[in-house]
């Protein structure tokens, strides 16, 4: 097997990747969807159009990076999650392009989900070997704790009842005048501030809430009586403490204390350092694992790896 091509078209990013038979990422490209200054994202129709414009260039670059290798399969994220009702138009743009690519090379077309791609990308080089394990998917579109069992079934254990963690970060960041997506910029700002845990963790029946924290942060911004670095630090502190509450509850419920953290928010080094420090200080007993940062916020590499795994199993 020469290579497996992976494509992903999320609400934030157009991405393409390829892996070889050993699972090594040999090509990886991504482009953020263009968002006008002051806006907090794109409508689905706008995002689909952006993907259609960006996919050809990324595809051409990926093929160039393959240096003559011929794809043996094309794998694409066709849905957000495993749920039968899970659907977003943005993924149709990637699926349509993948069908054309597979037909052109006359190779199998494989499908997976955006969430599985995130988990698979994070698993690579994470050091996690335990099974089952908890998987935390933390991004602008998802805040969920799942159980990955030995049969590779993802079971939802907990999540958010309103905003996602990434949405909170983006909305506060944009309100502070930062570009969308605001995660990297808000992280830099938070590193110059000091949090006092002024935003309380809000939980209900095992799930979390972030809308109250958003309202409080907006009040601080409008009042202008709290420095922007502290507001940023308070938001990151809340996300970190909330995540640990979710993971601890899931670990107590399942008896599984190995946790793999993935998604755009989990790519933040500040988030990683702080959550590990709190886990150790409070002796929560969680064993936290992270994938490579360049793949945490995007998952075309994970999608390609899933395709590679399936092709290898078929050859056994």
C-alpha positions in Angstrom: 0.0 0.0 0.0 1.4 3.4 -1.0 -0.9 5.8 0.7 -4.4 6.6 1.9 -5.8 10.1 1.3 -7.9 11.8 4.0 -10.3 14.8 3.6 -12.2 16.8 6.2 -14.4 19.8 5.7 -15.5 21.1 9.1 -17.2 24.4 10.2 -13.7 25.9 10.7 -11.2 24.3 8.4 -10.7 22.7 5.0 -8.0 20.0 5.4 -6.3 17.2 3.4 -3.7 14.6 4.5 -2.2 11.3 3.4 -0.5 8.5 5.4 1.6 5.6 4.3 1.2 1.9 5.1 3.1 2.4 8.4 0.7 5.1 9.5 3.2 7.9 9.0 1.7 11.3 7.9 3.4 12.1 4.6 1.2 15.0 3.6 -0.9 17.5 5.6 -2.4 20.8 4.6 -5.1 22.9 6.1 -6.8 26.2 5.5 -9.1 28.1 7.9 -12.4 29.2 6.4 -12.3 32.9 5.8 -14.3 34.9 8.3 -14.8 38.7 8.2 -13.4 40.7 11.1 -15.9 41.0 14.0 -17.9 37.9 12.9 -18.2 34.8 15.0 -18.2 32.2 12.3 -20.0 31.3 9.0 -23.4 30.1 8.0 -23.4 26.6 6.6 -24.1 27.8 3.1 -21.1 30.2 3.3 -18.9 27.5 4.7 -19.8 25.0 2.0 -18.9 27.6 -0.6 -15.6 28.3 1.1 -14.8 24.6 1.1 -15.6 24.3 -2.6 -13.2 27.2 -3.3 -10.4 25.8 -1.1 -10.5 22.1 -1.7 -8.9 22.0 -5.2 -5.7 23.8 -4.1 -5.3 21.6 -1.0 -5.9 18.5 -3.0 -3.3 19.5 -5.6 -0.8 20.2 -2.9 -1.4 16.9 -1.2 -0.9 15.0 -4.4 2.3 17.0 -5.0 3.5 16.1 -1.5 2.9 12.4 -2.3 5.9 12.6 -4.7 4.4 10.2 -7.2 2.8 7.8 -4.8 -0.7 6.6 -5.8 -3.5 6.7 -3.3 -4.9 3.2 -2.6 -8.0 4.6 -0.9 -9.8 7.9 -0.1 -11.3 8.3 3.3 -13.5 11.3 4.2 -15.5 12.5 7.2 -19.1 12.3 6.0 -20.9 13.2 9.3 -20.0 15.1 12.5 -20.6 12.1 14.8 -21.7 8.5 14.8 -25.3 9.4 15.7 -27.7 8.5 12.9 -29.2 12.0 13.0 -25.8 13.7 12.9 -25.7 16.0 9.8 -24.1 19.2 8.6 -24.0 20.4 5.0 -20.3 21.3 5.2 -19.4 17.6 5.2 -21.2 17.1 1.9 -18.6 19.3 0.1 -15.8 17.0 1.3 -17.8 13.8 0.6 -18.6 14.9 -3.0 -14.9 15.8 -3.6 -13.8 12.5 -2.1 -16.1 10.6 -4.4 -14.6 12.2 -7.5 -11.1 11.6 -6.2 -11.8 7.9 -5.5 -13.4 7.4 -8.9 -10.5 9.1 -10.6 -8.0 6.8 -9.0 -10.4 3.8 -9.2 -9.9 3.1 -5.5 -12.3 2.5 -2.5 -14.1 5.4 -1.0 -14.2 5.0 2.8 -16.3 7.2 5.2 -16.0 8.0 8.8 -17.0 10.9 11.2 -15.4 14.1 12.0 -15.3 13.2 15.7 -13.7 9.8 15.1 -11.0 11.6 13.0 -10.2 13.8 15.9 -9.9 10.9 18.3 -7.7 8.9 15.9 -5.4 11.8 15.2 -4.9 12.4 18.9 -4.3 8.8 19.6 -1.3 8.7 17.3 1.9 9.3 19.2 -0.1 10.1 22.4 1.5 7.2 24.4 -2.0 5.9 25.3 -2.2 2.1 25.0 -5.0 1.3 27.5 -8.4 0.2 26.3 -11.1 1.2 27.0 -10.4 4.9 27.5 -12.2 8.2 27.9 -12.1 10.6 24.9 -12.7 14.3 25.4 -13.6 16.1 22.2 -13.3 19.9 22.9 -13.8 22.3 20.1 -16.0 25.1 18.7 -18.6 22.6 17.7 -18.3 19.9 20.4 -17.8 19.5 24.1 -18.3 15.8 24.8 -16.8 13.1 27.0 -17.0 9.7 25.4 -16.0 6.1 26.2 -14.0 4.3 23.5 -14.4 0.6 24.2 -12.4 -2.4 23.0 -14.7 -2.8 20.0 -14.0 0.9 19.1 -17.5 1.9 19.9 -17.9 5.6 21.0 -20.5 6.0 23.8 -21.5 9.5 24.9 -21.1 10.0 28.7 -21.5 13.8 29.1 -21.4 17.1 27.3 -22.7 20.6 27.3 -26.3 21.8 27.5 -25.7 25.1 25.7 -22.4 26.6 24.4 -19.4 24.6 23.5 -16.0 25.4 25.1 -14.7 26.6 21.8 -17.7 28.8 21.2 -17.2 30.5 24.6 -13.6 31.2 23.8 -14.4 32.5 20.3 -17.2 34.7 21.4 -15.3 36.3 24.2 -12.2 36.7 22.0 -14.2 38.4 19.2 -15.8 40.7 21.8 -12.3 41.6 22.9 -11.4 42.5 19.3 -9.5 39.3 18.4 -9.8 37.5 15.1 -12.0 34.5 14.6 -11.3 31.7 15.5 -10.0 33.4 18.6 -8.4 30.5 20.5 -4.7 31.1 19.7 -5.0 34.9 20.3 -7.0 34.5 23.5 -4.5 32.0 24.7 -1.6 34.5 24.2 -3.6 37.1 26.1 -4.5 34.7 28.9 -0.8 33.9 29.4 -0.2 37.6 30.4 -3.1 37.6 32.9 -3.9 35.9 36.2 -7.2 34.1 36.9 -8.9 34.2 40.2 -11.6 31.6 39.4 -14.3 34.3 39.2 -16.3 32.2 36.8 -17.9 29.2 38.6 -18.3 25.8 37.1 -21.9 25.2 36.2 -23.1 21.6 36.0 -26.5 19.9 35.7 -27.2 16.2 35.7 -23.6 15.5 34.8 -23.5 18.0 31.9 -22.0 21.5 31.8 -23.2 25.0 31.0 -21.1 27.8 29.5 -23.8 30.4 28.6 -23.8 32.0 32.1 -20.0 32.4 31.9 -20.4 34.1 28.5 -22.9 36.6 29.9 -20.6 37.4 32.8 -17.6 37.8 30.6 -19.5 40.1 28.3 -20.5 42.2 31.3 -16.9 42.6 32.2 -16.0 43.6 28.7 -18.8 46.2 28.4 -18.0 47.6 31.9 -14.4 48.0 31.0 -13.3 47.5 34.6 -11.4 44.3 34.2 -8.2 44.0 32.1 -8.5 41.9 28.9 -5.7 39.5 30.0 -7.5 38.7 33.2 -10.8 38.1 31.3 -9.0 35.7 28.9 -7.3 33.9 31.9 -10.7 33.6 33.6 -12.2 32.0 30.5 -9.4 29.4 30.1 -9.5 28.7 33.9 -13.2 28.0 33.7 -12.8 25.6 30.7 -10.0 23.8 32.5 -11.9 23.3 35.7 -15.1 22.3 33.9 -13.3 19.7 31.8 -11.8 18.1 34.9 -15.2 18.0 36.5 -16.6 16.2 33.4 -13.7 13.8 33.2 -13.7 13.0 36.9 -17.4 12.2 36.9 -16.9 10.0 33.8 -14.0 8.2 35.4 -16.0 7.6 38.6 -18.9 6.3 36.6 -17.0 3.9 34.3 -13.9 3.1 36.4 -11.7 4.3 33.4 -9.1 6.9 34.3 -7.2 7.1 31.1 -8.3 10.1 29.1 -7.4 11.2 25.6 -8.0 14.9 25.0 -8.5 16.2 21.4 -10.1 19.0 19.5 -9.1 22.6 18.8 -9.2 23.7 22.4 -7.1 20.8 23.4 -4.3 22.1 21.1 -3.7 25.0 23.4 -0.4 24.5 25.3 -1.8 26.7 28.1 -4.8 24.5 28.5 -2.6 21.3 28.5 -0.2 22.7 31.1 -3.0 24.0 33.4 -5.2 20.9 33.3 -2.3 18.6 34.0 -1.2 20.9 36.9 -4.7 20.9 38.4 -5.1 17.2 38.0 -1.8 16.6 39.9 -2.5 19.3 42.6 -5.9 18.0 43.4 -4.8 14.3 43.1 -7.7 13.5 40.8 -6.0 10.4 39.6 -6.7 11.0 35.9 -4.1 9.8 33.4 -4.2 12.5 30.7 -2.9 12.0 27.1 -2.6 14.4 24.2 -1.8 14.0 20.5 0.5 16.2 18.5 -0.7 19.8 18.6 -0.7 20.3 14.9 -3.3 17.6 14.5 -5.4 18.3 17.6 -7.2 21.2 16.0 -7.9 19.4 12.8 -8.4 15.9 11.7 -7.7 15.1 8.1 -4.7 13.2 9.4 -7.0 11.2 11.7 -9.4 10.5 8.8 -6.5 9.2 6.7 -5.3 7.0 9.6 -8.8 5.5 9.9 -8.7 4.7 6.2 -5.3 3.2 6.5 -6.4 1.1 9.5 -9.4 -0.3 7.6 -7.3 -1.1 4.5 -4.7 -3.0 6.7 -7.5 -5.0 8.4 -8.9 -6.0 5.0 -5.5 -7.4 4.0 -5.1 -9.6 7.1 
